[in-house]
């Protein structure tokens, strides 16, 4: 039976603490994380008390990466099961919370606005107004880094308005957005795009998981913004 929260159905596949990772989780770590971490290390001055939010944190491993860089890191995910697994590994006192963009807003009232917001493979599954609500959790002068599927890659795979999770029968709404679409959503809030790149799996990764790319279009779109 499908659970109320679709992402609960795939927590086992996206448990990134396992020795043998599902290819969808491994791909994020091997292909996307280095791009995001390189941007953070080169663009952001990390000082005591600087706060970062990983929105859609899953089991929280990227929160651990942010913590290791010197951030006070927070994670929000809609899946109670993902957060449960994360707390098992990172500790019950870790700043991992079950919630959505409204929780991000309420956290700012308690903790202050965030210096950095990262969202990896999440915003393509939520509505426009929720993305704008998340944007309001960023501090002026802060940075926001977004990673989603490249719409051209999704088109080559035959996805339109729904997406199938982790090889299961569970589907969720899909909102395909280009860099310009995200600009249009975030510019009214004062966001300015300062970085755009595309990333794709390495030949070694494809061979390891016996995968064939559906087209020459890069798999991932990586964007970074600052809030003026």
Backbone as CSV, one residue per row, in Angstrom:
resi,resn,N_x,N_y,N_z,CA_x,CA_y,CA_z,C_x,C_y,C_z
1,UNK,0.855,-1.196,0.000,0.000,0.000,0.000,0.894,1.252,0.000
2,UNK,0.530,2.234,-0.813,1.290,3.461,-0.889,1.064,4.303,0.367
3,UNK,2.145,4.786,0.952,2.029,5.590,2.161,1.530,6.983,1.823
4,UNK,1.137,7.717,2.838,0.600,9.057,2.629,1.655,9.985,2.043
5,UNK,2.908,9.864,2.499,4.001,10.670,1.982,4.757,9.828,0.955
6,UNK,4.686,10.164,-0.338,5.303,9.308,-1.359,6.776,9.016,-1.103
7,UNK,7.529,9.993,-0.591,8.959,9.791,-0.389,9.253,8.754,0.693
8,UNK,8.286,8.483,1.571,8.466,7.404,2.542,8.633,6.056,1.844
9,UNK,8.049,5.933,0.647,8.104,4.667,-0.082,9.497,4.339,-0.601
10,UNK,10.362,5.337,-0.688,11.681,5.106,-1.288,12.812,5.427,-0.310
11,UNK,12.503,5.486,0.974,13.537,5.827,1.950,14.673,4.818,1.925
12,UNK,14.369,3.551,1.686,15.417,2.539,1.664,16.389,2.793,0.511
13,UNK,15.872,3.239,-0.621,16.733,3.505,-1.773,17.552,4.776,-1.594
14,UNK,17.017,5.731,-0.860,17.716,7.005,-0.713,18.354,7.168,0.672
15,UNK,18.562,6.042,1.333,19.351,6.038,2.561,20.820,6.090,2.148
16,UNK,21.415,7.263,2.215,22.762,7.470,1.690,23.859,6.983,2.621
17,UNK,23.500,6.403,3.751,24.496,5.886,4.681,24.841,4.423,4.396
18,UNK,24.186,3.822,3.432,24.446,2.430,3.098,25.784,2.286,2.368
19,UNK,26.364,1.102,2.461,27.601,0.825,1.740,27.356,0.737,0.240
20,UNK,26.272,0.089,-0.143,25.909,-0.035,-1.554,24.714,0.865,-1.823
21,UNK,24.926,1.895,-2.647,23.889,2.897,-2.860,23.079,2.635,-4.126
22,UNK,21.810,2.929,-4.043,20.952,2.987,-5.229,21.527,4.033,-6.174
23,UNK,21.471,3.761,-7.484,22.158,4.637,-8.430,21.640,6.075,-8.385
24,UNK,20.348,6.253,-8.094,19.800,7.605,-8.036,20.363,8.424,-6.898
25,UNK,20.646,7.753,-5.775,21.272,8.444,-4.652,22.761,8.648,-4.899
26,UNK,23.418,7.625,-5.434,24.846,7.719,-5.719,25.135,8.799,-6.756
27,UNK,24.252,8.948,-7.711,24.438,9.942,-8.767,24.442,11.350,-8.193
28,UNK,23.542,11.623,-7.275,23.539,12.942,-6.628,24.878,13.203,-5.941
29,UNK,25.370,12.215,-5.204,26.600,12.383,-4.440,27.810,12.548,-5.359
30,UNK,27.890,11.725,-6.401,29.073,11.732,-7.257,29.044,12.831,-8.317
31,UNK,27.866,13.162,-8.812,27.774,14.096,-9.930,27.466,15.518,-9.489
32,UNK,26.549,15.669,-8.536,26.040,16.994,-8.178,26.757,17.601,-6.979
33,UNK,26.965,16.812,-5.938,27.559,17.369,-4.722,28.886,18.081,-4.971
34,UNK,29.793,17.537,-5.775,31.061,18.249,-5.994,30.876,19.638,-6.596
35,UNK,29.895,19.784,-7.473,29.630,21.092,-8.083,29.132,22.076,-7.041
36,UNK,28.191,21.630,-6.217,27.613,22.494,-5.184,28.663,22.860,-4.132
37,UNK,29.419,21.873,-3.681,30.425,22.124,-2.651,31.533,23.033,-3.163
38,UNK,31.919,22.882,-4.418,32.945,23.752,-4.997,32.464,25.194,-5.025
39,UNK,31.198,25.414,-5.388,30.643,26.767,-5.390,30.680,27.361,-3.985
40,UNK,30.243,26.580,-3.001,30.199,27.069,-1.620,31.601,27.447,-1.136
41,UNK,32.561,26.587,-1.374,33.920,26.820,-0.890,34.557,28.052,-1.534
42,UNK,34.189,28.330,-2.787,34.817,29.429,-3.513,34.081,30.754,-3.392
43,UNK,32.805,30.719,-3.018,31.998,31.937,-3.028,31.584,32.435,-1.650
44,UNK,31.540,31.566,-0.667,30.951,31.943,0.617,32.014,31.989,1.703
45,UNK,32.079,33.116,2.377,32.969,33.240,3.531,32.250,32.643,4.737
46,UNK,32.784,31.551,5.264,32.140,30.827,6.349,32.735,31.282,7.678
47,UNK,31.893,31.834,8.528,32.334,32.334,9.823,31.443,31.759,10.916
48,UNK,31.806,31.999,12.149,31.053,31.465,13.278,29.605,31.947,13.239
49,UNK,28.687,31.002,13.404,27.271,31.346,13.473,26.566,31.402,12.135
50,UNK,27.280,31.163,11.038,26.633,31.197,9.733,25.743,29.959,9.587
51,UNK,24.531,30.150,9.058,23.522,29.089,9.045,23.165,28.682,7.623
52,UNK,23.001,27.378,7.441,22.620,26.833,6.140,21.423,25.916,6.290
53,UNK,20.552,25.938,5.295,19.382,25.065,5.247,19.475,24.186,4.012
54,UNK,19.379,22.875,4.220,19.208,21.945,3.111,17.726,21.616,3.045
55,UNK,17.060,22.166,2.040,15.620,21.955,1.906,15.382,20.737,1.030
56,UNK,14.645,19.758,1.597,14.495,18.467,0.947,15.724,17.634,1.226
57,UNK,16.112,17.588,2.495,17.406,17.032,2.909,17.469,15.520,2.868
58,UNK,16.329,14.842,2.655,16.359,13.388,2.678,16.840,12.882,4.019
59,UNK,17.835,12.007,4.003,18.345,11.430,5.246,19.444,12.278,5.880
60,UNK,19.696,13.457,5.331,20.505,14.446,6.041,22.000,14.417,5.813
61,UNK,22.491,13.612,4.883,23.944,13.518,4.736,24.559,14.816,4.229
62,UNK,23.846,15.566,3.370,24.421,16.831,2.905,24.458,17.849,4.045
63,UNK,23.549,17.731,5.001,23.635,18.575,6.196,24.957,18.327,6.923
64,UNK,25.369,17.081,6.960,26.645,16.749,7.578,27.804,17.388,6.809
65,UNK,27.705,17.408,5.494,28.726,18.069,4.681,28.793,19.557,5.007
66,UNK,27.641,20.186,5.106,27.605,21.616,5.421,28.172,21.878,6.808
67,UNK,27.846,21.001,7.749,28.370,21.136,9.108,29.898,21.057,9.102
68,UNK,30.431,20.155,8.295,31.880,19.970,8.253,32.592,21.192,7.666
69,UNK,31.874,21.983,6.871,32.455,23.193,6.299,32.422,24.367,7.278
70,UNK,31.673,24.233,8.376,31.605,25.287,9.371,30.249,25.933,9.534
71,UNK,29.259,25.480,8.779,27.904,26.000,8.925,27.212,25.368,10.128
72,UNK,26.295,26.121,10.720,25.283,25.506,11.568,24.203,25.047,10.601
73,UNK,24.054,23.743,10.441,23.207,23.242,9.358,21.856,22.758,9.868
74,UNK,20.854,23.018,9.043,19.482,22.608,9.301,18.975,21.851,8.076
75,UNK,18.127,20.872,8.310,17.534,20.128,7.209,16.035,19.999,7.384
76,UNK,15.317,20.158,6.287,13.861,19.980,6.278,13.512,18.994,5.174
77,UNK,12.662,18.042,5.492,12.162,17.109,4.486,10.727,16.754,4.804
78,UNK,9.949,16.533,3.775,8.538,16.216,3.961,8.332,14.792,4.467
79,UNK,9.353,13.946,4.338,9.215,12.531,4.692,9.631,12.246,6.129
80,UNK,8.715,11.832,6.982,9.090,11.454,8.346,10.104,10.312,8.382
81,UNK,10.003,9.385,7.438,10.920,8.249,7.420,12.337,8.695,7.075
82,UNK,12.478,9.617,6.137,13.806,10.140,5.801,14.438,10.809,7.030
83,UNK,13.652,11.609,7.719,14.181,12.300,8.900,14.510,11.312,10.014
84,UNK,13.701,10.280,10.150,13.985,9.255,11.169,15.347,8.612,10.917
85,UNK,15.600,8.236,9.668,16.888,7.621,9.322,18.023,8.610,9.552
86,UNK,17.802,9.858,9.165,18.830,10.873,9.362,19.204,11.047,10.820
87,UNK,18.206,11.090,11.679,18.478,11.260,13.112,19.161,10.037,13.715
88,UNK,18.887,8.867,13.166,19.577,7.665,13.641,21.079,7.783,13.420
89,UNK,21.469,8.432,12.328,22.887,8.538,11.979,23.541,9.812,12.509
90,UNK,22.792,10.904,12.545,23.375,12.188,12.921,23.073,12.578,14.366
91,UNK,22.202,11.831,15.021,21.868,12.123,16.408,20.499,12.757,16.540
92,UNK,19.828,12.437,17.614,18.474,12.942,17.821,18.438,14.454,18.020
93,UNK,19.567,15.047,18.396,19.614,16.485,18.601,20.003,17.256,17.340
94,UNK,20.229,16.541,16.242,20.561,17.219,14.984,19.376,18.053,14.516
95,UNK,19.659,19.103,13.760,18.607,20.026,13.319,17.928,19.503,12.057
96,UNK,17.259,18.374,12.187,16.511,17.780,11.079,15.032,17.813,11.426
97,UNK,14.221,18.313,10.497,12.801,18.528,10.792,11.922,17.991,9.670
98,UNK,10.773,17.482,10.046,9.751,17.094,9.081,8.904,18.327,8.774
99,UNK,8.814,18.676,7.493,8.006,19.835,7.135,8.213,20.240,5.693
100,UNK,7.662,21.413,5.365,7.770,21.930,3.999,8.221,23.385,4.056
101,UNK,7.880,24.156,3.034,8.353,25.538,2.980,7.787,26.400,4.102
102,UNK,6.626,26.058,4.591,6.063,26.835,5.698,6.905,26.660,6.962
103,UNK,7.495,25.487,7.135,8.391,25.274,8.271,9.671,26.083,8.105
104,UNK,10.164,26.190,6.883,11.348,27.019,6.638,11.078,28.454,7.083
105,UNK,9.907,28.929,6.783,9.539,30.285,7.178,9.497,30.416,8.703
106,UNK,8.885,29.439,9.373,8.772,29.536,10.826,10.134,29.372,11.500
107,UNK,11.035,28.604,10.889,12.377,28.471,11.452,13.120,29.801,11.439
108,UNK,12.885,30.593,10.408,13.554,31.897,10.359,13.086,32.800,11.494
109,UNK,11.856,32.643,11.916,11.351,33.446,13.025,12.030,33.060,14.334
110,UNK,12.458,31.802,14.421,13.118,31.307,15.628,14.636,31.453,15.564
111,UNK,15.216,31.108,14.391,16.669,31.038,14.259,17.270,32.220,13.505
112,UNK,16.415,33.008,12.841,16.904,34.051,11.942,16.988,33.508,10.525
113,UNK,17.048,34.409,9.548,17.115,33.994,8.150,18.428,33.252,7.885
114,UNK,18.418,32.425,6.853,19.571,31.586,6.541,20.548,32.310,5.625
115,UNK,21.833,32.051,5.846,22.876,32.599,4.984,22.988,31.814,3.682
116,UNK,22.584,30.563,3.731,22.649,29.690,2.559,21.459,28.756,2.570
117,UNK,20.826,28.625,1.424,19.799,27.602,1.225,20.231,26.737,0.047
118,UNK,20.255,25.437,0.261,20.556,24.467,-0.792,19.340,23.572,-0.971
119,UNK,18.999,23.295,-2.220,17.896,22.367,-2.480,18.281,21.513,-3.684
120,UNK,18.502,20.239,-3.426,19.007,19.327,-4.449,17.908,18.351,-4.859
121,UNK,17.474,18.456,-6.089,16.477,17.559,-6.685,15.151,17.583,-5.940
122,UNK,14.686,18.775,-5.612,13.452,18.910,-4.835,12.466,19.891,-5.471
123,UNK,12.947,21.061,-5.872,12.035,22.132,-6.279,11.251,21.798,-7.535
124,UNK,11.719,20.836,-8.315,10.962,20.434,-9.498,9.680,19.683,-9.134
125,UNK,9.524,19.400,-7.841,8.341,18.669,-7.391,7.372,19.539,-6.580
126,UNK,7.631,20.844,-6.487,6.732,21.691,-5.705,6.275,22.903,-6.517
127,UNK,5.184,23.497,-6.083,4.538,24.574,-6.811,5.315,25.889,-6.714
128,UNK,5.000,26.790,-7.650,5.690,28.077,-7.730,5.653,28.837,-6.408
129,UNK,4.473,28.925,-5.809,4.326,29.754,-4.607,5.122,29.213,-3.444
130,UNK,5.323,27.894,-3.408,6.123,27.307,-2.339,7.606,27.637,-2.518
131,UNK,8.057,27.717,-3.763,9.440,28.116,-4.024,9.660,29.554,-3.558
132,UNK,8.693,30.413,-3.826,8.813,31.799,-3.371,8.773,31.883,-1.850
133,UNK,7.977,31.034,-1.220,7.944,31.008,0.248,9.298,30.581,0.805
134,UNK,9.919,29.596,0.163,11.249,29.173,0.585,12.250,30.317,0.418
135,UNK,12.137,31.054,-0.672,13.053,32.160,-0.917,13.017,33.212,0.175
136,UNK,11.910,33.356,0.824,11.782,34.362,1.887,12.515,33.960,3.168
137,UNK,13.050,32.738,3.193,13.826,32.288,4.355,15.308,32.639,4.229
138,UNK,15.700,33.256,3.105,17.108,33.591,2.884,17.416,34.995,3.376
139,UNK,18.572,35.137,3.987,19.037,36.442,4.464,19.501,37.300,3.291
140,UNK,19.325,38.604,3.387,19.855,39.499,2.360,21.367,39.349,2.292
141,UNK,21.882,39.247,1.088,23.293,38.988,0.895,23.629,37.511,0.919
142,UNK,22.622,36.656,1.179,22.840,35.217,1.236,22.804,34.577,-0.136
143,UNK,23.023,33.269,-0.150,23.084,32.507,-1.394,22.077,31.371,-1.384
144,UNK,21.570,31.073,-2.559,20.633,29.963,-2.741,21.134,29.127,-3.916
145,UNK,21.289,27.822,-3.716,21.775,26.919,-4.756,20.703,25.873,-5.033
146,UNK,20.306,25.756,-6.284,19.234,24.854,-6.687,19.767,23.844,-7.695
147,UNK,19.408,22.589,-7.498,19.751,21.540,-8.462,18.481,20.797,-8.839
148,UNK,18.248,20.670,-10.128,17.095,19.938,-10.626,17.475,19.227,-11.916
149,UNK,16.598,18.373,-12.390,16.818,17.773,-13.692,16.806,18.847,-14.781
150,UNK,17.683,18.708,-15.736,17.645,19.522,-16.937,16.368,19.167,-17.710
151,UNK,15.504,20.135,-18.019,14.255,19.813,-18.724,14.463,19.047,-20.029
152,UNK,15.557,19.304,-20.732,15.816,18.578,-21.975,16.077,17.101,-21.703
153,UNK,16.717,16.813,-20.583,16.961,15.427,-20.201,15.641,14.736,-19.839
154,UNK,14.785,15.444,-19.108,13.487,14.878,-18.758,12.664,14.572,-20.005
155,UNK,12.713,15.486,-20.972,11.976,15.283,-22.222,12.465,14.033,-22.937
156,UNK,13.785,13.843,-22.948,14.352,12.665,-23.615,13.930,11.381,-22.924
157,UNK,13.674,11.459,-21.618,13.244,10.281,-20.864,11.728,10.076,-20.907
158,UNK,11.014,11.006,-21.516,9.580,10.862,-21.687,8.738,11.359,-20.534
159,UNK,9.347,12.115,-19.599,8.588,12.664,-18.479,7.944,13.994,-18.879
160,UNK,6.706,14.183,-18.454,5.992,15.425,-18.755,5.541,16.096,-17.461
161,UNK,4.401,15.675,-16.920,3.869,16.341,-15.726,3.863,15.457,-14.488
162,UNK,4.384,14.237,-14.587,4.546,13.374,-13.409,5.904,12.691,-13.476
163,UNK,6.381,12.284,-12.302,7.691,11.652,-12.209,7.559,10.400,-11.357
164,UNK,8.211,9.315,-11.769,8.161,8.051,-11.045,9.342,7.966,-10.091
165,UNK,9.071,7.670,-8.830,10.106,7.661,-7.805,10.850,6.337,-7.730
166,UNK,12.151,6.413,-7.947,13.049,5.310,-7.633,12.658,3.946,-8.140
167,UNK,12.154,3.872,-9.367,11.819,2.570,-9.924,10.602,1.906,-9.307
168,UNK,9.787,2.688,-8.574,8.566,2.152,-7.979,7.365,2.533,-8.843
169,UNK,6.185,2.206,-8.366,4.951,2.628,-9.049,4.442,3.961,-8.496
170,UNK,5.197,4.561,-7.587,4.779,5.810,-6.960,5.134,6.991,-7.853
171,UNK,4.144,7.815,-8.176,4.387,8.991,-9.003,3.993,10.250,-8.245
172,UNK,4.672,11.351,-8.584,4.383,12.650,-7.988,4.348,13.698,-9.084
173,UNK,3.709,14.848,-8.821,3.680,15.910,-9.828,5.084,16.398,-10.162
174,UNK,5.278,16.780,-11.420,6.563,17.267,-11.904,6.372,18.631,-12.561
175,UNK,7.193,19.604,-12.141,7.143,20.945,-12.703,8.488,21.206,-13.391
176,UNK,8.499,21.087,-14.701,9.742,21.258,-15.445,10.030,22.754,-15.617
177,UNK,11.183,23.199,-15.101,11.526,24.621,-15.167,12.948,24.798,-15.688
178,UNK,13.097,25.780,-16.556,14.411,26.162,-17.057,15.029,27.183,-16.114
179,UNK,16.269,27.564,-16.389,16.914,28.626,-15.611,16.091,29.901,-15.674
180,UNK,15.561,30.205,-16.847,14.763,31.423,-17.008,13.467,31.361,-16.212
181,UNK,12.897,30.162,-16.088,11.682,30.002,-15.271,11.978,30.291,-13.800
182,UNK,13.113,29.796,-13.308,13.480,30.079,-11.913,13.797,31.560,-11.725
183,UNK,14.419,32.172,-12.720,14.665,33.617,-12.655,13.354,34.371,-12.465
184,UNK,12.352,34.003,-13.262,11.063,34.695,-13.214,10.396,34.539,-11.855
185,UNK,10.577,33.381,-11.224,9.989,33.153,-9.909,10.701,33.941,-8.812
186,UNK,12.023,34.018,-8.911,12.814,34.541,-7.800,13.182,36.014,-7.937
187,UNK,13.216,36.532,-9.150,13.599,37.938,-9.342,12.691,38.905,-8.580
188,UNK,11.364,38.682,-8.531,10.513,39.600,-7.766,10.849,39.673,-6.276
189,UNK,11.549,38.649,-5.758,11.953,38.651,-4.352,13.307,39.327,-4.149
190,UNK,13.958,39.698,-5.241,15.270,40.335,-5.143,16.429,39.406,-5.439
191,UNK,16.147,38.206,-5.940,17.201,37.249,-6.257,17.844,37.568,-7.605
192,UNK,19.150,37.395,-7.672,19.899,37.576,-8.919,20.694,36.308,-9.196
193,UNK,20.523,35.755,-10.390,21.280,34.549,-10.746,22.734,34.900,-11.005
194,UNK,23.638,34.152,-10.364,25.069,34.412,-10.516,25.825,33.194,-11.018
195,UNK,25.121,32.077,-11.203,25.810,30.860,-11.603,24.822,29.938,-12.290
196,UNK,25.258,29.370,-13.405,24.462,28.369,-14.124,25.417,27.377,-14.754
197,UNK,25.204,26.111,-14.485,26.001,25.086,-15.135,25.169,23.821,-15.265
198,UNK,25.679,22.894,-16.025,25.002,21.616,-16.241,25.977,20.499,-15.902
199,UNK,25.469,19.438,-15.311,26.322,18.323,-14.898,25.692,17.017,-15.352
200,UNK,26.529,16.056,-15.621,26.013,14.752,-16.041,26.904,13.643,-15.499
201,UNK,26.414,12.437,-15.559,27.123,11.296,-15.007,28.438,11.050,-15.764
202,UNK,29.421,10.562,-15.059,30.681,10.219,-15.690,30.534,8.883,-16.430
203,UNK,31.390,8.641,-17.431,31.355,7.333,-18.099,31.552,6.182,-17.119
204,UNK,32.390,6.392,-16.102,32.629,5.357,-15.112,31.364,5.042,-14.321
205,UNK,30.596,6.091,-13.990,29.353,5.896,-13.254,28.354,5.110,-14.106
206,UNK,28.218,5.481,-15.365,27.288,4.788,-16.256,27.665,3.316,-16.400
207,UNK,28.957,3.047,-16.503,29.405,1.662,-16.641,29.139,0.877,-15.361
208,UNK,29.414,1.494,-14.214,29.230,0.820,-12.934,27.790,0.357,-12.750
209,UNK,26.823,1.223,-13.133,25.410,0.916,-12.923,24.721,0.406,-14.195
210,UNK,25.525,0.147,-15.220,24.988,-0.401,-16.474,23.847,0.465,-17.023
211,UNK,24.120,1.761,-17.133,23.120,2.719,-17.582,23.455,3.228,-18.983
212,UNK,22.412,3.555,-19.719,22.566,4.162,-21.040,21.857,5.502,-21.025
213,UNK,22.573,6.563,-21.385,21.960,7.891,-21.368,20.969,8.004,-22.513
214,UNK,19.797,8.644,-22.273,18.767,8.734,-23.313,19.081,9.757,-24.391
215,UNK,20.005,10.689,-24.111,20.371,11.714,-25.083,21.707,12.313,-24.661
216,UNK,22.205,13.236,-25.466,23.455,13.923,-25.125,23.222,15.113,-24.198
217,UNK,21.974,15.389,-23.853,21.682,16.519,-22.975,22.146,16.214,-21.557
218,UNK,22.832,17.157,-20.899,23.267,16.919,-19.514,22.067,16.625,-18.617
219,UNK,22.298,15.829,-17.585,21.196,15.380,-16.736,20.720,16.461,-15.769
220,UNK,21.663,17.245,-15.221,21.325,18.149,-14.130,21.537,19.615,-14.493
221,UNK,20.661,20.440,-13.970,20.771,21.899,-14.050,21.103,22.417,-12.657
222,UNK,22.190,23.181,-12.551,22.639,23.736,-11.273,22.624,25.264,-11.369
223,UNK,21.893,25.893,-10.464,21.762,27.347,-10.458,22.124,27.885,-9.081
224,UNK,22.701,29.075,-9.056,22.959,29.755,-7.787,22.502,31.201,-7.890
225,UNK,21.931,31.698,-6.802,21.412,33.067,-6.715,21.954,33.736,-5.466
226,UNK,21.980,35.052,-5.519,22.203,35.818,-4.309,21.015,36.747,-4.127
227,UNK,20.749,37.127,-2.888,19.611,37.985,-2.583,20.108,39.392,-2.308
228,UNK,19.701,40.319,-3.152,20.136,41.712,-3.014,19.342,42.445,-1.940
